Amino acid sequence: MQILTVKDIIKATRGELITKTKNTAGIEIDDITIDSRTVRDGSLFIPLLGERADGHDYIVSALRHGASASLTCKDVKLTSEGTVIRVADTRKALGDIARYYKDKYPVKSVAITGSVGKTTTKDLVYAVLAERFNTRKTPNNFNNDLGVPLTIFGIETEHEMAVIEMGMNHFGEIEYLAGIANPDIAIITNIGMSHVENLGSQEGIFKAKMEITKQFGKGNTLYVNGDDKLLGTLKSGSYRVVKFGLDTANDVYAKDVESKGLKGVEFTVVHSGGEFRAALTQVGIHNVYNALAAVCAGLNFGLSNEEIAAGLENCVYTSQRLEIIDHNGIEIINDCYNSSPASIRAALKVQQLSDKPRRVAILGDILEMGEYAPKAHYELGSEVYSAGVSVLITAGENAARLADGARDAGMKDVYPYKTTDEAVSALSGLIREGDSVLVKASHGMKFIKITEALKTL
């Protein structure tokens, strides 16, 4: 992190200095943390109000252990010298400081959102831009109102670009995050059914994702999946809209797509400046869309076809997204970080590429679908059967409906369990050497337990 002063923090948050130490305005901050256990000299500790704990209980301890300053939105009784800044809301203050920091140390930035494929697209955009620029990207899945600010604080003097993933499950969240990051361009991967419980409909999801453009003007560009039925309707207006996809009507499109099985996919990219052959080591035809988004980002910032192709081929992907693991003759397709109807369909298509004699799907609840959940899960059951899955194992209340759908479609080997732990206990009796095993559920189902258990068989 680059230097901010206590004076900067007060200005960014419109906070009030409460201190027993004199001449504190010039104190330098080169680290911002929400975890009191990680403080050091130069740290600003930001205590958050959580469901299980209140960070304000650790302010005095943080200062004693070396923190240079702390925020608070409560009364604090200092027992020794310490620099404390009072703000109305510490969580909001974290965002306010990040916005100030990004303005003070500006770099070109790309914001990425969408219902499915955000993290893979982030990885691909980063890999492409890193071919020419020193680039910072969202670590892991830091894509919410805490993760985006912490990502921004990681922008150092050497960075020229930032790739920032943005997630949401309510209206207003993307607008808030975009207001912090102030991106030059934005990418929307697709509009699915994730978080429909909170947003009401697919149209509501579309509206929420489009908040990423609230601050856009003539100098900004929005890149969207033109094959998506909602995003495909967008046109340039106060800002530029560029579409990518498999349909040749898009501004940037892919042709001659060739699957390499579980080794990846190859395709030809066509754009106004020509065409070139590209390859991905990530499996699945659906990832061509994510790659095209990265192509658009590269073209936007002037990269050559050769640089873009190299970035796509050399991309290192975040784990737990269609990660292929070979263990004792069992092929594990680890896609357990999150789930949606669309991503389950894509994962099933990937598993169809396996040459293993028997395919097993272990599927858990898709969360935050509200009233749509029973019907959506049930319909996925027949699709599992149609995909040629030999054995279906489910965990969760909604996934039980998925099991019902598979049985009603004609599938015989179906094993529903109430919880993830119950499914884990049953694995040794259901999985054989030589199986291909797909593991997929919403993050809240903790299906990483499934993957780890498979590694012990």
NUMI-638051 format. One record per residue: residue in one letter; z, x, y of N, C-alpha, C in turn. Coordinates in steps of 0.05 Angstrom, whole numbers, plus 32768, in hexadecimal, padded with zeros to 4 digits. Atoms other than C-alpha are relative to their C-alpha. Layout:
aZXYZXYZXY
...
//
This chain:
m800080117FE8800080008000800080128019
q80007FF27FE67FF08017804780187FF78011
i7FE780037FF08026801A807C80007FE78011
l7FF980147FEC80437FDE809F801B8007800B
t7FE67FFB7FF5807F7FE180CD80107FE58000
v7FF080197FFD80B97FB080D37FF67FEF8017
k800B800F7FE9809A7F9E81167FE87FEF7FF7
d8017800E800B805A7F8B80F080097FE87FF0
i7FF68016801180827F6180BF800A7FE98011
i7FF680157FEE80A47F3B80F77FE97FF1800E
k8017800C7FF380617F2F811A7FF17FEE7FEC
a8010800F8014803F7F1780D9800F7FE77FF9
t7FF18017800A80777EE880C6800D7FEF8016
r7FF2800D7FEA80907ED4810B801E7FFE7FF9
g7FE57FFF800980D37EE880EF801480098015
e7FEA7FF77FEE81167EF8810F800F80177FF3
l7FF27FE8800B81367F3C8106801E7FFB8000
i7FE280028004817D7F3880EA8008801A7FF3
t7FFB7FE5800A81997F7D80E1801A800C800B
k7FE97FF07FF681D67FAA80E67FF7801C8007
t800B7FE57FFA81A87FE680EF7FF17FFF801A
k800E7FFF7FE7818F7FFB81337FE4800C7FFD
n801A7FF37FFF8147800D81457FF07FFD7FE6
t800D8005801A81287FEC81077FE37FFA8002
a801C800A7FFE80E57FD581237FEC80137FF6
g80137FEB800880C480178113800280087FE3
i7FFD7FF9801D80DB801A80CA7FE67FFA7FF2
e80198003800D809F8024809E80037FF47FE4
i8001800E801A808F7FF880627FE780087FF2
d80187FF8800F80618013802C80017FF47FE3
d7FFE800E801A80747FE47FF3800C7FE58005
i7FF5801B7FFE807F7F997FEE80057FF67FE4
t7FFA8008801B80A27F7D7FB180107FE68001
i7FF08019800480BE7F3A7F99801480047FEA
d7FED7FF9801680E77F5D7F6380148014800A
s7FEB7FEE7FF481297F7B7F7C800480197FEE
r7FFB7FEA8012812A7FA97F3F7FEC80178005
t80147FEB7FFB80ED7FD07F588001800C801C
v7FFF7FF67FE581037FDF7F9F8005801E8001
r7FFC7FE37FFA810280257FBC7FFF8003801E
d80027FFA7FE4810380477FFF7FE37FF88009
g801A80097FF680CA802680277FF97FE47FF7
s8005801B800B80CE7FE3800280097FEA8014
l7FF880197FF480CF7F9F802380057FED7FE9
f7FF98013801580F37F707FF37FFC7FE4800B
i8004801B7FF880DB7F287FF7800D7FEE7FEA
p7FF280118014810D7EF97FD37FF37FE57FFF
l800D801A800480EE7EBA7FB680147FED7FF3
l7FF08015800C810E7E787FA57FF27FF77FE6
g800C8007801980FF7E6D7F5B800F7FE97FF2
e7FF38016800F810F7E377F288019800A7FF2
r7FEA7FF5800F813E7E657F02801280138010
a7FF07FEC7FF081557E977F377FF77FFF801D
d80057FFE7FE481597EA17F818002801D8009
g80017FE47FF881437EE57F9A801380078016
h7FED7FFA7FEB81727EDE7FD5801A800B7FF6
d7FE77FF6800C81AB7EEE7FA67FFF801E7FFC
y80047FE38006818F7F357FA07FF980108019
i80077FF27FE881837F467FE9801280188005
v7FED7FEA7FFB81C27F707FF27FFC80167FEC
s80047FEC801581B67F937FB07FE680108005
a80197FF37FFA816E7FA27FC4800380158016
l7FFB7FEE7FEA81847FC18005801180187FF8
r7FEF7FEA800A81BA7FEA7FE27FF180147FEF
h800F7FEF8012818780047FB17FE7800C800D
g80147FF07FF28159801F7FE77FEB7FF0800F
a8015800F7FF1812E7FE6800280048005801E
s7FFF7FFB7FE4811C7FF4804A80057FE68010
a7FFC80197FF2811E7FAA805D7FFE7FE97FEB
s80038018801181227F6480407FFA7FE88012
l8003801A7FF3810B7F1F805480167FED7FF6
t7FED8016800981387EE1804F7FF87FE6800E
c8002801A7FF281337E97805D801B7FF27FFF
k7FE5800A8001817E7E8F8054801380128010
d7FEC7FF07FF381BD7EA88076800880177FED
v7FF97FE9801081CE7EEE805D8017800E800D
k7FE97FF07FF682117F1280647FFC801C7FF7
l80057FE4800782017F5B8067801B800F7FFF
t7FE77FF1800482397F87804C7FFD801D8008
s80057FE47FF682187FC880647FE77FFE8011
e80187FFF7FEF81DF7FDE80917FE87FF87FF0
g80188009800E819D7FBE80807FEE7FF18013
t8013800E7FEF815E7FA280A07FF77FE77FF2
v8007801A800C81547F5880937FF17FF08015
i801080117FEE811F7F2A80B180017FE47FF5
r7FFE801C8009812A7EE080AF7FE67FF18006
v8018800F7FFE80EE7EB380A380057FE47FF7
a7FFD801C800880E47E6980987FFD7FFC7FE2
d80068003801D80C87E7180517FF6801B7FF6
t80077FE5800A80C67EB3802B7FE680017FF1
r801980018010808D7E9E7FFD7FE87FFF8013
k801680017FED80617E8B80387FFF801B8010
a7FFF7FE77FF180777ECB805C7FF180167FF0
l80107FED8011805A7EF380217FE37FFE8006
g801C80047FF980177ED480307FF98008801C
d80047FF97FE3801E7EDD807B7FFD801F8003
i80017FE37FFE802B7F2880717FE6800A7FF4
a80197FF8800C7FEF7F2E80427FE97FFB8012
r801580067FED7FC27F0C80747FFF80158017
y7FFE7FEC7FEA7FDA7F3C80AB7FF7801B7FF6
y80087FE6800C7FD17F78807C7FE280027FFD
k801D800080047F8A7F64806A7FF18002801B
d800C7FFE7FE67F797F5C80B48003801C800C
k7FFB7FE67FF57F987F9F80C57FF180167FF1
y800E7FED80107F777FC4808C7FE87FF27FF2
p80158010800B7F367F9E80827FED800F7FED
v80157FF780117F067FA980487FEF7FE87FF9
k8011801680097ECB7F808030800D7FF47FE7
s7FF2800C80177EE47F4D7FFE7FF07FE97FF5
v800D801680107ECB7F1C7FC980167FEF7FF5
a7FED8013800C7EF37EDE7FB67FF27FF17FEA
i800C800C80187EE87EBF7F7280127FE97FF7
t7FF18016800C7EFD7E7A7F597FED7FF17FED
g8010801080137EE57E467F2780127FF77FE9
s7FF0800C80157EFD7E1E7EEC800280127FE7
v80017FEE80177EE97E507EB67FF2801A8008
g800E7FE67FFC7ED67E9A7EB7800880108018
k7FF87FF17FE87EFB7EB17EF58006801D7FFB
t7FF77FE580047F1B7EEE7ED77FE980127FF5
t80177FF0800A7EDD7F057EB07FEC80068017
t80117FFB7FE87EB47EFC7EF0800B80158012
k7FF37FEB7FF07EE77F247F167FFB801C7FF5
d80047FE6800D7EE27F5C7EE37FE3800A8004
l801C7FF87FFE7E967F5C7EE77FF88007801D
v80057FFA7FE47E937F597F33800C801B8008
y7FF37FE77FFB7EC47F927F377FF080177FF4
a800F7FEB800D7E9C7FBB7F057FE68007800E
v80197FFC7FF17E5C7FB17F2C8005800E801A
l7FFB7FF57FE57E797FC07F71800B801D7FFE
a7FF47FE680037E9F7FFC7F567FEC80167FFA
e80157FED80037E5D801D7F467FFA80108019
r80057FF37FE67E57802D7F90801980028012
f7FE980017FED7E98801A7FB3801A80047FF2
n7FE47FFE800A7EE1802B7FA9800B7FE48003
t7FFA801D80007EF87FE57F96801B7FF97FF4
r7FE6800B800A7F3A7FC17F8C7FFB7FE47FF5
k8003801B800B7F3E7F847F5F801B7FF47FF9
t7FE8800E80097F727F507F4D8008800B7FE5
p7FF67FF7801B7F9D7F6E7F1580077FE87FEE
n7FFA801480147FA47F457ED67FF77FE4800A
n8007801B7FF77FA87EFC7EEC80107FF88019
f7FF180047FE87FC97F037F307FF07FF08014
n801380107FF07FA27EC97F4E800D7FE9800F
n7FF380167FF27FD77E9C7F6E800B8009801B
d7FF67FFA7FE57FFF7E9B7FAF801280188001
l7FF17FE7800180287ED67F977FED80177FF9
g80127FEB80097FF27EFD7F737FEB80098014
v80157FF87FEC7FBD7EFC7FAA800C80128015
p7FF47FED7FED7FEC7F1A7FDF8006801B7FF3
l7FF97FE6800D80047F4F7FAD7FE780107FFB
t801A7FF380037FBB7F5F7F9E7FF8800D801A
i80087FF67FE67FAD7F687FE8801180188008
f7FEF7FE97FF87FE87F967FF27FF880197FF1
g800A7FE9800F7FC77FC47FBE7FE7800C800C
i80187FF47FF37F8C7FD17FED8009801A800F
e7FF97FE67FF57F92801B7FFF7FEA800A8013
t80137FF57FEC7F6E804780327FE580067FF4
e80197FF8800D7F3A805C7FFF7FEF7FE87FF8
h800F8017800A7F2680157FED7FEB7FF68015
e8016800A7FEF7EE47FFA80087FFA7FE37FFA
m8005801B80097EE27FB87FE280187FF47FF2
a7FEB800D800F7F127F857FC67FF47FE77FF2
v8009801780107F037F527F8F80197FF07FF9
i7FE7800F80017F367F1A7F917FFC7FE57FF2
e8001801980107F3E7EE37F5D80137FEC800B
m7FEF80167FF57F5A7EA07F7480017FE97FED
g7FFC801780117F777E6B7F48800E7FE9800F
m7FF380177FF37F937E267F5880047FEA7FEC
n7FFE8019800F7FAC7DE57F3B80077FE88012
h7FFB80167FED7FB77DBC7F7B7FED80048018
f800F7FFE7FE77F907DAD7FBB800F80128013
g7FF57FF07FEB7F9C7DDE7FF38006801D7FF8
e7FF97FE580097FAA7E1B7FC87FEA80148005
i80167FED7FFC7F657E3B7FCB7FFD8005801E
e80027FFD7FE37F627E2E801680158014800A
y7FEA7FEE7FF87FA57E52801E7FFA801D7FF8
l80067FE580097F907E8E7FF47FE8800C800E
a80177FF67FF27F4C7E94801680088007801D
g7FF67FFA7FE57F717E928059800E801B8001
i7FF37FE680017F987ECF80437FEC80167FFC
a80137FEB80087F5F7EF680247FE880038013
n801680007FED7F297EE380577FE8800E7FF5
p80167FF2800E7EEF7EF580287FE67FFF800F
d801B80007FF47EAA7F08803E7FED7FEE7FF0
i8010801180117E8A7EE6800280137FF37FEC
a7FF0800D80157EA37EB67FCD7FEE7FF87FE9
i800E800880187E8F7EA47F87800F7FE87FF3
i7FF5801680107E9B7E617F627FF180007FE6
t800D7FFD801A7E8E7E697F187FF67FE57FF5
n8007801A800C7E8C7E1F7F0480167FEC8008
i7FEC80157FFC7EB07DDC7F0B80047FF27FE5
g7FFA800C80197ED27DC67ECB80167FEB8002
m7FEB801580007F0E7D9B7EB9801C800C8001
s7FE67FF47FFD7F467DCE7EC180107FF58017
h7FEE800B7FEC7F817DB17EE87FF87FE4800A
v8008801B7FF77F617D6C7EEB80177FED8003
e7FE880107FFE7FA67D4F7EE2800A7FFE801D
n7FF67FFF7FE57FB87D657F287FEB7FF98015
l801680047FED7F747D5D7F497FF07FE77FFD
g800A801C80037F607D197F2E7FE57FFD7FF3
s801A8003800C7F187D257F1A7FF1801A8003
q80107FE87FFD7EE27D597F147FF68004801D
e80077FFE7FE47ECC7D487F5A8017800B8011
g7FE97FF57FF27F137D567F718003801E7FFC
i7FFF7FE480067F107D9A7F4F7FEB800E8011
f80157FF57FEF7ECE7DA87F7380098003801D
k7FF680007FE57EEE7D967FB5801480168004
a7FEB7FEB7FFE7F297DC47FA87FF4801C7FFF
k800D7FE580027EFD7DFF7F947FF18007801A
m80107FFC7FE87ED27DF67FD2801180088018
e7FEE7FF77FEA7F0F7E047FFD7FFD801E8006
i80047FE47FFC7EFC7E4D7FF47FEE80068017
t80137FFC7FEA7EC87E43802B800A7FF6801B
k7FF5800D7FE87EF67E23805F7FFD80118019
q80037FEE7FE97EF17E61808C7FE5800D8002
f801B7FF480007EA87E71807E7FF07FF98018
g801380057FEA7E747E7880B47FE5800D7FF9
k801B7FF680057E2E7E9580BC8000801B7FF2
g80007FE6800C7E437EDA80A4800A80007FE3
n7FF58002801B7E5E7EC080617FEC7FF47FED
t8011800B80157E3C7EB0801F80117FF67FE9
l7FF4800B80177E527E837FE77FEC80017FE9
y80107FFE80187E367E937FA2800B7FED7FEB
v7FF7801580127E387E5A7F707FEE7FFE7FE7
n800F800680187E227E487F2A7FEE7FE88005
g801280167FF97DE47E207F397FFA7FED7FEA
d8004801280177DE17E037EF380177FEC7FFD
d7FE9801380007E247DE07EFF7FF87FE78010
k800A80197FF47E187D967F0F800A7FFB801C
l7FF580047FE57E457D977F4C7FF980178013
l80077FE97FEF7E3B7DDD7F677FE280028006
g801D7FFF7FFC7DF07DD67F5E7FF67FEF8016
t800880117FEA7DEF7DA27F958003800D801B
l7FFA7FF47FE77E067DD27FCA7FE8800C800E
k80167FF47FF07DD87DEA8002800B80108017
s7FF77FF07FE97DDD7E1D803980037FEE8019
g7FFB800E7FE77DF97E04807B800C80128014
s7FF27FEE7FED7E2D7E2480A78004801C7FF3
y7FFF7FE6800E7E2F7E5C80727FEA7FFF7FEB
r80167FFE80137DFC7E74803F800A7FF97FE4
v7FFA8007801C7DFC7E587FF77FEA800D7FEF
v80127FF380127DDB7E817FC080087FF77FE3
k7FFA800B801A7DD57E657F797FF680137FEA
f80087FF080177DD37E8A7F3680027FEF7FE7
g7FFF800F80197DC87E717EEF7FEA80077FED
l80157FFB80147D987E6C7EB57FE77FF18008
d8017800F7FF67D6A7E397ED77FF180118014
t80107FF07FEF7D307E5B7EF97FFF7FF6801D
a8000800B7FE57D3A7E2F7F368016800E8011
n7FEA7FF27FF27D787E5A7F487FF58018800F
d80087FE97FF07D747E927F7B8001801A7FEF
v7FFD7FEA80137D8C7EC37F4680037FF47FE5
y7FFE800C801B7D807EB37EFD7FFC80147FEA
a80037FEF80187D807ED07EB77FEA7FF47FEE
k8014800980137D467ECC7E86800180137FE8
d80027FF080187D387EE77E40801C80087FF7
v7FE47FFB80087D827EE17E2D800080057FE2
e80007FF9801C7D8F7F037DEA801D80077FF7
s7FE57FFB800A7DD17EFF7DC5800080187FEC
k7FFB7FE980127DE97F3F7DA280177FFA7FED
g7FE9800780107E1C7F187D7A801A8006800D
l7FE77FF97FF57E627F307D848000801B800F
k80037FE77FF27E477F6F7DA47FF87FFC801D
g800680057FE47E337F4D7DE57FE67FF08003
v801880107FF97DF57F307E067FEF80108013
e80127FF37FED7DB77F497E2A7FEF7FEA800D
f801080137FF17D8C7F267E5E7FF2800E8017
t800E7FF57FE97D5C7F317E9780087FF08019
v7FF8800C7FE77D747F247EDE7FE77FFE8012
v801680037FED7D417F087F0F800B7FF8801B
h7FF780077FE47D4D7F077F5B7FE980078013
s80167FFD7FED7D247F0C7F9A7FF6801C8003
g80087FE47FFE7D237F577F977FF5800C7FE6
g800B7FF680197D087F5C7F50800F7FF67FE8
e7FF2800780187D247F5A7F0A800880197FF1
f7FF77FE980107D4A7F877EDA800E7FF67FE7
r7FF3800680197D667F877E94801E80078002
a7FE37FFC7FFF7DB27F817E8D800D7FFB7FE5
a7FF2800480197DE47F847E54801E7FFE8005
l7FE380047FFF7E2C7F6D7E4A800B80077FE5
t7FF27FFC801A7E5D7F857E1580127FE87FFA
q7FF0801980047E837F437E1F7FEF7FEC7FF1
v8010801380107E6E7F0E7DED7FFD7FE5800E
g8004801C7FF67E527EC97DFC7FEB7FFD8015
i801580057FEC7E157EAF7E1F800C7FF6801A
h7FF4800B7FE77E437E8C7E51800880168013
n7FF97FEA7FEE7E567ED17E6C7FE9800A8010
v80187FFA7FEF7E0F7ED87E8680057FF5801C
y7FFA800C7FE67E257EA97EBE801380128010
n7FED7FEE7FF27E607ED67ECF7FF380198009
a800E7FE87FF97E337F127ECE7FED7FFB8018
l801280067FE97E017EF07EFE80107FFE801A
a7FEF80007FE87E3A7EE47F2F8005801C8009
a7FFC7FE47FF87E487F2E7F2D7FE7800D800B
v801A7FF77FF57DFE7F3C7F387FFD7FF8801D
c8001800A7FE47E017F117F76801180108013
a7FEF7FF07FEF7E3C7F387F917FF5801B8005
g800C7FE67FFD7E197F797F847FE980008013
l801780027FED7DDA7F637FA780097FFB801C
n7FF680067FE67E027F487FE18008801A800F
f7FF67FE87FF37E1F7F8D7FEE7FED80187FFC
g80157FEC7FFF7DDE7FB37FE47FFD80127FE8
l80027FEF80187DE57FCF7F9E7FE47FFE7FF4
s801A8000800D7DA67FE27F7880017FF27FE5
n8001800C801B7D8F7FC17F38800D80127FEB
e7FF57FED80137DA280007F13801E80018001
e7FE380007FFD7DE880017F2F800D7FE77FF4
i7FF68019800A7DF37FB87F1F80007FFF7FE1
a80028000801E7DDA7FC07ED7801580127FF4
a7FEC7FED800A7E087FFC7ECD801C7FF48001
g7FE6800D7FFD7E447FD67EE780057FEB7FEB
l7FFD801580147E387F9B7EB98005800B7FE5
e7FFE7FF5801B7E307FC67E7C801A800F7FFB
n7FE87FF080037E6D7FF17E8A801A7FF18006
c7FE980107FF97E9C7FB87E9C801780027FEB
v7FE8800180117EE37FBC7E80800E7FE58006
y7FF7801B7FFC7EFD7F767E75801F7FFD7FFC
t7FE4800780037F437F597E7C80057FF57FE3
s7FFA8008801C7F647F4E7E3780057FE27FFE
q7FFA801C80077F6D7F0A7E157FEA7FED8009
r801780107FFA7F287EF27E2B7FEA80077FED
l80147FFB80147EFA7EEF7DEE8001801D7FF7
e7FFC7FE580097F187F317DD87FFE80017FE1
i80057FFE801D7EFF7F457D92801380167FF5
i7FED7FEE800D7F367F657D677FFB80007FE2
d80037FFE801D7F2A7F7E7D20801A800A7FF5
h7FE67FF9800B7F6A7F807CF780007FFA7FE2
n7FFE8004801D7F6D7F8B7CAC7FEC7FED7FF4
g80158011800A7F2B7F697CA07FFF7FE4800C
i8000801A7FF17F3D7F2E7CCE7FF48005801C
e800C7FFE7FE67F117F257D0B800E7FEB8012
i7FF180117FED7F3C7F097D447FF07FFE801A
i800D80057FE67F197EEA7D8080167FF68012
n7FE880057FF07F537EED7DB17FF77FF5801B
d8007800D7FE67F457EBB7DEA80177FEE8008
c7FE880117FFE7F8C7EA37DF3800C7FFF801B
y7FF380007FE67F987EAE7E3D80007FE4800C
n8001801A7FF57F817E697E527FEB7FEF7FF2
s80128011800F7F587E2D7E3C7FF77FE88011
s800C80187FF57F2C7DF37E517FEC7FF67FEC
p8014800980127EFB7DC67E2D7FE780128000
a80187FF07FFE7EC17DF07E468004801B7FF3
s7FFC7FE6800B7EE07E327E33800480007FE1
i7FFE8003801D7EF17E197DED7FE47FFE7FF4
r801B8002800A7EA87E057DE37FF2801C8000
a800D7FE67FFE7E927E4A7DFB800C80137FEB
a7FF47FEE80157EC47E6D7DCC7FF67FF97FE4
l800B8008801A7EAB7E447D917FE4800B7FFC
k801B7FF480027E647E5B7DA08001801E7FFB
v7FFD7FE480067E7C7EA27DA1800880057FE3
q7FF87FFD801C7E9E7E9A7D5E7FE97FFB7FEC
q8018800580117E5D7E7F7D417FEF80197FFC
l800F7FE780037E417EC57D4C800C80137FEB
s7FF37FEF80147E727EE27D197FF17FFF7FE5
d800B7FFF801A7E587EF87CD680157FFE7FEA
k7FEA800480137E9B7EEB7CB47FFA7FE67FEF
p8006801780127E977EBA7C78800F7FE78007
r7FF080187FFA7ECE7E8C7C92800A8002801D
r7FF780017FE57EDD7E777CD980187FEE8003
v7FE7800F7FFB7F237E607CEE80047FFE801E
a7FFA80047FE47F337E427D32801D7FF78003
i7FE480077FFA7F7B7E417D4A80007FF8801E
l8003800B7FE57F7C7E147D87801A7FF18009
g7FE8800D7FF67FB57DFC7DB37FF97FEE8018
d800380137FEB7FC07DCB7DEB7FF1800C8018
i800B7FFB7FE67F947DCC7E2980127FF18014
l7FED800C7FEF7FC77DBF7E5F7FF47FF6801A
e8006800A7FE67FC47D9B7EA27FE67FEF8000
m8017801280017F907D687E8C80087FE38004
g7FF7801B7FFA7FBB7D2A7E977FF57FEB7FED
e800A801680107F9D7CE97E807FE780067FF1
y80197FF9800D7F5D7D0C7E6B8006800F7FE6
a7FFA7FEE80177F827D367E367FFA7FF47FE5
p8005800A801B7F817D087DF97FE37FFE7FF8
k801D800480067F377CF77DFD7FF2801B7FFE
a800D7FE67FFF7F227D3E7E0F800680107FE7
h7FF87FF180187F497D5D7DD57FF37FF47FE7
y800C800E80187F307D297DA37FE380077FFE
e801C7FFA80017EE87D357DB67FFA801C7FF9
l80047FE480077EF07D807DAF800380037FE2
g7FFC7FFE801D7F067D747D677FE57FFE7FF1
s801A8003800E7EC07D5C7D527FEF80188006
e80107FE97FF97EA27D977D77800880197FF0
v7FF67FEB80117ECE7DC77D4F7FF27FFE7FE5
y800D8005801A7EB37DA87D0F7FE280068001
s801D7FFC7FFD7E6B7DAA7D287FFA801E8003
a80057FE37FFD7E737DF47D39800280107FE6
g7FFF7FF380197E7D7E037CF0801A800E7FFA
v7FE67FF580067EC77E157CF2800A7FF77FE5
s7FF78006801B7EE47E187CAB801C7FF58000
v7FE4800880007F2E7E117CBC80097FFD801D
l7FF580057FE57F4F7DF37CFA801E7FFF7FFF
i7FE280007FFD7F977E027D0C80057FF9801E
t7FF980077FE47FB47DE07D4A801D80018005
a7FE480007FF87FF47DE47D7080037FF1801A
g7FFB800F7FE8800E7DB27DA37FF97FE37FFD
e8004801D8001800E7D687DB17FE37FF88005
n801C80067FFA7FC97D657DD17FED800A7FEA
a80117FF480147FAB7D937D9D80017FF07FE6
a7FFF801180187FC27D627D677FE97FEB8002
r801780127FFD7F8D7D337D847FE6800E7FF9
l80177FF080077F5B7D6B7D7C7FFD80017FE2
a80008000801D7F6F7D6F7D337FF67FE57FF5
d8009801A80087F657D247D2D7FE27FFD8002
g801D80027FFB7F1F7D297D4A7FF180107FEB
a800E7FF080147F0C7D607D1980017FF27FE5
r7FFE800E801A7F267D397CDD7FED7FE87FFF
d8011801880007F027CFA7CF37FE280077FFF
a801C7FF780017EC27D227CFA7FF8800A7FE4
g80067FF8801B7EC87D387CB1800C801A7FF7
m7FF47FE680077EEF7D797CB280177FFC7FED
k7FEB800280147F1D7D847C77801980118005
d7FE97FEE7FFD7F487DC17C85800A8001801D
v7FF480037FE57F6F7DAC7CC2801E80017FFE
y7FE37FFC80027FB77DC27CCE800C7FFE801C
p7FF380037FE67FDA7DA67D0C801E80067FFF
y7FE37FF97FFD801E7DC17D2380097FF7801B
k7FF580097FE6804B7DA97D5A800380168014
t7FFB7FEA7FED805A7DED7D787FF180197FF8
t800C7FE68005803D7E327D7D8010800F7FEB
d7FF07FF2801380777E4F7D567FFC7FF57FE3
e8005800B801A806A7E1F7D1C7FE5800A7FF6
a801A7FF6800880217E347D1B8002801E7FF7
v7FFC7FE4800780367E7D7D1A800B80037FE4
s7FF37FFF801B80627E717CDD7FED7FF97FEA
a80138008801580277E537CB77FE980137FFC
l80187FEF80007FF47E8A7CC47FFC800F7FE6
s80037FEF801880027EB57C877FF57FF07FE8
g800A801080167FF17E7B7C597FE47FF58005
l8019800C7FF97FB27E677C7D7FE980148006
i80147FEC7FF87F8E7EA77C937FFB80137FE9
r80077FEE80167F687ED27C627FF28019800C
e80107FE87FF97F4A7F187C657FE37FF88001
g801C80067FFC7F037F127C7E7FFA7FE88012
d800380177FEE7F107ED67CAB7FF88009801D
s80027FFE7FE37EF87ED07CF380137FEB800B
v7FEB80117FF67F327EB27D1A7FFE7FFE801F
l800080057FE37F2A7E947D60801B7FF68008
v7FE680087FF67F6B7E8E7D877FFD7FF8801D
k8005800A7FE47F697E627DC680127FE98006
a7FEF80167FF57F987E367DEF80068006801D
s7FF67FFB7FE57FB37E2E7E35801780147FFF
h7FEC7FEB7FFE7FE07E667E4C801C7FF77FF9
g7FE5800A8005801E7E3B7E4980077FFC7FE3
m7FFB8003801C80167E347DFE8009801A7FF3
k7FF67FE6800A80277E7E7DF67FF280087FE6
f800F7FF980187FF07E8A7DC37FFD801E7FFB
i7FFF7FE380067FF87ED57DCB801180057FE7
k7FF07FFF8019802C7EC97D947FEF7FFE7FE8
i8012800380167FF47EB37D677FF1801A7FFB
t80107FE780037FCA7EF17D75801180177FF5
e7FEF7FEA800980057F207D6B80087FFC7FE3
a7FFA8005801C80177EFD7D2A7FE980067FED
l80187FFA80107FD07F047D107FFE801E7FFB
k80017FE380027FD67F4F7D1C8013800B7FEB
t7FED7FF78014800F7F527CEA7FF87FF87FE4
l8008800A801B7FEA7F317CB07FF380177FF0
//
